[in-house]
Amino acid sequence: MLPIQVPTGALKLEGGLSIPEAVRGIVLCAYGSVSAQHNVRHGYTRVAQALRDAGFAVLLLNLLTPDEVALDRKTGFFRSNVGIFSQRILGATNWLSQNYKTQARNYKIGYFAAGASAGAALIAAAERPDAVNAIVSCGGRPELAEPHLPSVVAPTLFIVGENDTLAMNVHRTALLQLRVDKRLESITGATDLFEEEGTLAEVTRLTRQWFERYLAPKA
């Protein structure tokens, strides 16, 4: 991936951009919590690579600056701050739409996110229904976006670990509030971080299929 800085309001966020020759769509993979800083080297990067291999342009974006990561470790201020995260996702979406390299105006945009970042992605999608065409929330926090869920128009896939009972109940409740094409997928043997053998591969497969269905041009 090409290291880049993405302007989102007053800040420039660190990210990586990969654009295949024949773009089928563009996926913003956004992460923000301190716990995700470790996961991004594994889960996010693996999903991003699979999407790239399937012909999607991918923007892998850290929603926190290095200083904010350090602050969050001490205070937890950003950990579930979907208000800040959603505004930064929207800023990145605007950048994708306007940047000459991505030319997102010609392609459909999707969001992939986990944890609080997934809640923020749902809020961003509700605020920009014209710009977002598909969402995959992996082990997300949809309850943080509860007031916005009825306004989401992008087809949404929830992926949850089979053994994460609390998250399963939360996602079932959130699913009832969505009025779009939606699905809840349970990964057998997985907990909230999808670290068990084979579980991340299943997450990747489901994510790729969802974006192929809703972002890729019809044959």
Secondary structure, 3 states (H helix, E strand, C coil): CEEEEEEECCEEEEEEEECCCCCCCEEEEEECCHHHHHHHHHHHHHHHHHHHHCCCEEEEEECCCHHHHHHHHHHCCCCCCHHHHHHHHHHHHHHHHHCCCCCHHHCCEEEEEEHHHHHHHHHHHHHCCCCCCEEEEEEECHHHHHHHHHHCCCCEEEEEECCCHHHHHHHHHHHHHCCCCEEEEEECCCCCCCCCCCHHHHHHHHHHHHHHHHCCCCC
